[in-house]
Amino acid sequence: MNANVSESRLKDRALEAAETVGDRRGLLRLIGAAVAAGLGPSADALAATRGPYKRAFSLDSKALYMNVGTTGAMPKAVVKSMAADLALGARDPRLRFEPQDTRNIIAPGFGADPYELALSLNTTDGMSRILGGLTFRPGDEVITTNMEHPGLGSPLQVAEDRHGIVIRRVALPTNDAYSDDEVLARFASARTGRTVAVVFS
């Protein structure tokens, strides 16, 4: 891209690319070219200011929010639903301690008995509850992988510190060596007579 391209034209093209869902690569190429040309478009030039996605969120129009891996911006409808749920819990806290109705509703979808299900606030909370509720002895071995989220790694570390368990991490292949058979073989080779649990994402 020529450095003589005006910033206003660059903004227009960035907005056009942002509007076209199928042209994400074009938008990234445009941003890269702008940086190379030394134009450095401002954040509001890169933010999509029209379209259904923009209207669904409360994001600041001057922000370019690209964090999609952790807690992020939620659609307005989700924020409204969460606020209503929090208000309901504030009126009657007992609702938080009686999830049986929820289990009854969702169990058939899993082909399970309602009493086979446990509900938690999120995955991290669930992993902490499960690992915290197991009885471990010093030297017990737990097999996991080298690619676990802290939501699992943290409660495993607590169990190691408290009970003296041994954590054995299977290295998962990430190249052409990957296959179901290869992964199963690695888990099998990590198993010993002291293995009491296998926990992985």
N, C-alpha and C positions, 0 to 999 in steps of 0.2 A: 504494500500500500504506500502511496506517495505521502510524504510528510506535508504536502500542501493541502491535503484534504481538510476541510474546515471541521472544527469541533462540533458545530451544530449539525452538519451532515453526518458525522460519526454517530452523534446521539440518535438521529433519526434512524440510521441503519441498525444501531444496537436495539432500539425499541422494536423495529420491524422483525429482527431476528428473534427477539425474546417472545414476540407474539406468535411466532411459528413454532409449535412444539417440535416438529420434525427437523428443525434447523438449529439444534443446540450446538452442533459442531461449527456451524457458520458463525454463531454468536461468539464462540470461544476463539475462532480464527480472527474475527474482527477485533476482539479485545486484545489479542496478542499483537496484531498489526498496529493497533493504536499505541500500545506500550512501546513497540519497536520504533514507532514514528515519533515518540516523545510527547504524544498528545495527552496521555493519562486522563481518560474520560472520568468525570466525577461519578460517585456512586449512584446519584439519581438518574444519570444518563443510562446506566446499565440495568436499572430496576424496571420491570414491566409495570407500566402505569395503567394498562387497560386489560380487559379480558376477564373471564370468569374466575381464574385463580386469584388475581389481585383482589377482586371484590369479596372473595371468600375469607380473606385474612385481614387482620388489623395491623399488619406490618407498616412501619414508618416508610413512607414513599421515598425517603432519602437513603434508605438502607438497602444494601444488597446482601441478603441473608442466605448463606450457603451451607450452614451446619445442619446436615440431615441425619447425623448419626447418633445424636443424643437428645436431650430435652430441647425441643425447638418450638417455633411458633405453631399454634394450633388454629384451625379454621374457627371462625366466629361461632358456628353452630356447636362445635365441640366445647368451646369456652362457656357458652350458654348452658349446655347440658350439664357440664361439670358444676357450674354455679348452682343450678337447681338441685343437683344431687347433694352438694355440700349443705345447702339450706335444709334439705330433707333430713340429713343426718344430724344437723344442729337442733332441729325440732324434736327428733326422736332418736337418740343415740343407740337405742336397742336394735335398730335396724342393722347396725354394723356387726352385731353379734349373732344374727339369725340368718345366715346365708342359705338355709336349707331350701327355701323356695327357688333360689337361683339354681342350686344343684339339681332340683327336680326338673326345672325347665331345660337345662342344657345337657343333662346326662344322656338322653336318647340320641342326641347328635353325635355322641362319642361311643354309642353302643355300650354304655356302662350303667351300672347301678348308681344312683345318686350318692350312696355312701362310699363309693370307690373314689369320689372326687374330693380334692381339697382345694379351696380357693385362697389365694394370697393377693396382696396388694400389687405385686409385680413379680417378675422372674427372680430378681435379686432377693426379695423378701421370701419367696418360696424356697429358694436354694438354702438360705440361711436357716429357715425353720426346719427343713428336712435334715440337713447336716447337723444342726444343733440338737436335733432330737434323737440321733442315732447313738448307740453305745459303742464307743471305740476303746480298745486297749492299746497300750504302748506296743509299737511294732506292727500293728495292723497296717495293711497296705491298701491304698486307694489309687486306682488307675484313672488318669484323666489325660488331656492332651496338651500340647504346647501352644494351643490357639484359643485358650479359654478367656472369657470376659471376666473382669474383676468380680462380677456378681457371683461367680462360682469360685474364682481364685481366692477371694477374701475369706469366705466361710471355711474353705479347705485349709487356709493358713491358720485360722483360729483353731480348727480341730488338731492341726499339727502342733501348735503351741500348747494347747490344753491337754491333749491326750497322748502326744508323742507318736502320732501316726506317721507313716512314710508315704509321701506322695510320689507316685511314679508317673511321669509324663511321656506319653507316646508322641513321637514326632510325626505329624501328619504330612504326607507328601503333597507338594503343591505344583509339581511339574508333570511331565508325561508319565512318570512312574505311578501316578494316582490310579487306583482301581479299588473296587469294593474288596476284592480278595487281598490286595496289598494292605489295606487298612485293617481288615480283620486279622491278618497274619501278625501285624505289629501289636495289636491288642493281645492276641494270644501269647506272643513271646514275652509280653510284660507281666503276664499272670504268674503268680507263684502260690505256694501253699499258704501264704500269709494274706493273700488278696481277699478283702471283705466287701469291696464295692468298686464299681466302675461308673464313673460320673463324667459326662461330657455333653457338649452342646449338640 
